[in-house]
Amino acid sequence: MIVTWDDQYTHAVIALWNEEAVKEGYKELIEKSFKDIFWSNPYFDKENTFILLVDDQVKGFACGCTGDDLPLGNVAGYITCIVLSDGWKTDANYKLMLDALEHRFRHLGKKQADVLFFNPMMLPWYIPGTPKHEHNNAPGVPIDSRLYEFLLSQGYVERAKECAMHLNLEGFNIPDDIRAKEDRAAAEGYKVELFDPSLHHGVDEMLHALNNPLWQREIGRSTSDSVPVVIAAHQGKAVGFAGPVIRQENGRGYFAGIGVHPDHEGHGLGSILFFKLCEAFRDIQTEYMSLYTGSTNPAIRIYEKAGFKTVKQFSVMRRELVRWAKIR
């Protein structure tokens, strides 16, 4: 029997997660972290969250996410997770959970179901081969998971593969060719350094040109609140950024991204910014960095040159709900 969420299932769902989801590398949950990811999330909706009950025992948990103000939110519902108990991981049970999510999305007028990194319910996972280094978000479905194979069988289309990458920062140094690139940029009037309001201006204008609401909000706030951000400046005017430079409690270097103003591309600023970011993290005793990028993104070469290794792959997937509803 499929039922919608009720708080009485919290402890059983946490136990299910810690028994099954952790097998695919997800971090264990406690009541606080479950609340932070699900309950307290402004996009949590009990009607988007489902429990599979067998003889009054929780055997499955599925959660979706909707919001018209999310990227693609006016047309898409996001699948956050589908977790089933050992012995209940059948196609029939996965389909029950998936059908419940899709039916809810259709009811809300959504035209597609997506599994992708815009989902605001971020699921932390452990980086393989490390002493439980964590990444704060899964950007899709792990390609080595049972759910990935099931979604493919149900007509979900893989739109991209995201490579999760990791770097241990111990001993990190900027290589000579990047230093030479920095010198050439300096000869053209560019400097890459930590933001200083007495030296740099034009951050808002740069962020507006990059047209990324997340960056506008987070980098704008960081530069206003004296949180370190690596800035590329041309004669003092900000034309690129990397950061913010924040060491999380778990030792990971958190940053929102890297961007270069379109009018200032072609000077190697992206590479310089990224290496200077790694150096800035090292200087504040950050143990490691992790990120994800598309498998076909040329930037992957920059990350690999810095020493990052791909440790896991995730699939970004979609199914058009209107078309499939008509076929059924």
N, C-alpha and C positions, 0 to 999 in steps of 0.2 A: 504494500500500500504506500502511495506517495502522499505526503502531507506537507503543508507549508510550515515555515519556521515558527517555533515556539521556544522561548527561553529555557524551558524544561529540558531541552535536548543538548544544552551547551556542553555539559561534562562528557556525555556520550560521544558527541562529535569531536571534542578535543582528543578523547581516547582513540577514536577511529583514525583521526589525522596522525596521531603519534605512532600508531601501529602500521598504517598503510602509506600515507603520503611521504613519510620519511624514507621509505624504501626507494623513492624516486629522487631523493636528495633534498626535499623540502625541510626547512628548519622545524623542530618541535614547537608545539604551541603550549602555552599556559593560559590561564583565564585572562590575564592582562593582555597578552599579545593577541589572543583571539578577539578580545574586545576592541583593541586598537585597529586591527585589520578589518573586522566585520562590523560589529555592533556600532562602534563610534564613528564609522565612516559615514559622511553625509550622504553617500549614494547607496548605503545599505537599505534594502527593502525586503521585509518579511515575505512579500508576495513573489519576490524573485529568488527565494531561497527554499530548497526542498530537502526533505528527509525521506529516505526509504526505510520503512518499518516492516519488520518480519517478526510476528509474535511479540509485538511491542518492543522489539530490540532494534536499535539503530544500526542499519547495515549499509547505508549510503548517505552521502551529503553532496549537494550540488548548489552552487551559488552563481547567480548572474548579476549583472550591473547595468543600470540604465540611467540616462540623464540627458536631456536635450542640450545642456550646455557643455557636454563632453565633446571632444573631437569625434565627428561622425555621429554624435549622439542623437541627432534628429532622425537618423535612419537606422542606426545600429544598436543592437543589444550586445553586451560583452559577456562572454563565458569566462568566469573566474576560475572555477574548478569543478570537477566531478570526481569524487572519491568513493570507492566501494570496498567493503570488507572482504578479506580473503575468503574464498569460497562462494562469493557472490559477484565476482567480476566476469559476468557473462555478457554477451552482446545484448541479450534481452534486457538485463538490468541497466546497462549503460544507455540503452535506447529509452527506457522509461524515464531516466533522469534527463536525458537530452531533450526528449519530447516535452517534458514539463517546462524546461527553460524556453524552448522555442515557442511553445504555445503562449507562454507569458509575454515573450517579445512581440508576437503577432498581436496579442490583445492590446498591447501598448502602441500598436501602429508601426512597429519596426519592420523594415524590409530585409534586414540581413542580420546574421549572427556572426560575431567576430571574436577571435582570440588574438589579442595583440597588446602592445606595450602601453597604449593609452588608458588601459584599465586602471582606475585609481585605487582598486583594492590590490595592494602590492604584496606578493607572497615571497618572503625571504627563503633562500636556499643556500646550502653549503657547497663551496667550491671543491670539486673532487681533488684528492691528492694533497690537501692542505690540512693544517690543524684547526679545522672548522672555521676557516675564513668564510665570511658570508657575503652574498650579494643581496641587495635590498628588494629586488623585484625580479619576477620571472617574465620575460618579454613575450611569452607565447607558450605553446605546449612542448615539453621536452620530447625530442624526436625519438628517444629510446623508451618512451612510455607506452603503456597499453592504450591510453586515451588517444594518443596520436594516431595509432593504427585504426582505432575505431572511427574517429572522425573522418579519416580518409575513406573508410568503407561506406560512410554515410553521405558522401558527396561533398565534403568540405574540401576546398581548394587551397593548396599551399601557395600563399602569395609571396612569401620570402622566408629565408632561413636567417636567424639571428645567431651570430657567434658570440658566446659569452667568453670574455678574455680576462686574464689575471696576471698580475705582476707583483712579485715580492720586491719591495723597495730597498731592501738591505743591499748596500753597495751600489745603488744606482748612480750613474754619472752621465752627463750629457756628452755624447761623442764629438770628436773633433770636427766632423763635417757639418754637424748642426751648429757648432760654435762659429764655423766659417760662414755658414748661411746667415747667422745672426749678425756677423760683422758686415756682410754685404748689405743686409737690410738697414743696418745703422748708417751706412754710407749713403743710403737713399732717404734718410731722415726718419727711420723707424726705430723705436725702442720698445723692448718687451720686458716688462717689470711689474712688480706689484703696484696696484692702483694706489695713487696718492692724490687726494683732492687738491693739494697745493701745486701739483705738477700736471694733472690731466683734467680734461674737460670733454664734453660731448658724449657722455655715456648714453644718455637717453636717446639721442639722435642715432647713435650706432645701433642700439637695441631695436629701435623702431625700424631701421632699414633691414634688420635680420628677420623681422616679422615672425617672431616666436613668442607667444604670450607667456609661456613658462619662463623663458629667459628674461623677458621684460620685467616680470614680477620678481623673480629670485635674484637676478644679477643687479637689477635696480635697487632692490632692498639691501643687498649685501654691500654695495658701494656706499649707500647712504648710512648704513649701520657700522661701518668700519670692519666688516668681515673681509678677509683678504681675497682679492681677485687678481689674477694675472691679466694685465692689459697690454695690448699692442697699440702704440700711439704713434701718430705721424705728426711730428712737430707739436706734440702735446695733446693732440686731439685723438680721442679713443676711436680706433678702427677695428678692434678685435678683442676678444676676451677668452679666458679659460678659467673655469672655476665654478663656484667659490671654492676656496681652499679650506676644507673643514675635515678635521680628523674625528671620525665617529668613535663612540665608546668601544666598539669592537675592534678598533685598530684600522678600519678601512678608511681610505680616502674618499670622501663623498664630493662629487662635483656634478653640476647640472649639465655642462656641455662646453663646447668650443665653437666659436663663430668668428668669421672675418667679414667685414663690410664688403659687399660685391665690388665696390670701386677700388678696393685695395687688394684684390686677389692677384696671385702671380708673383708674389714676393717671398714665398716660403713662410709666411706668417703662421699658417696653421701648424706646420711642423714645429716651428720655434715655440709657439704658445704651448703645445702639448708637452714638449720636453721640459720647458720651464715650469709647467704645472707639476710634473713628476718630481722635479727638483724641489719645488716649494713644499710638496708633501713630505719628501724625505727630510727636509730641514726642520719639520715640526714633529719628527719621530713617528711618522705614519708607517705602519707595518706593511700594508699592501694596498693595491688599487685593483678595482674590477670594473668592467664596463661591458656593454654589448654593442655590436654593430652588424649591419647586414653583410652577409657573406660575399656580396658583390660590390660592397662599398670600397672605393679606392683608398679610403683612410685606413683600412685594415693594414696596409703596408707601413704606415706611420707607427701604428701600435706595435706591430711585430718588430720593427726596427728598435723600438724602445725596450723590447724584451718581453712583451705580452705574449701569452700562449692561449690558444683557444682550448677551453676546458670542457665546454658543453655547448650543444646546439639546441635552439628552440625554433619551432615553426609558427609563423603567423598565418592564420587560417580564416577562411570565410565561407559561408553558404548563404545564397540568396533565398530568403524565406518565402517570398511571394511565389516565385516559380515552383519551389518544392511543395508549397501548400496546394497549388493547382494539380500537380502530378498525383498527390495523394487523394 
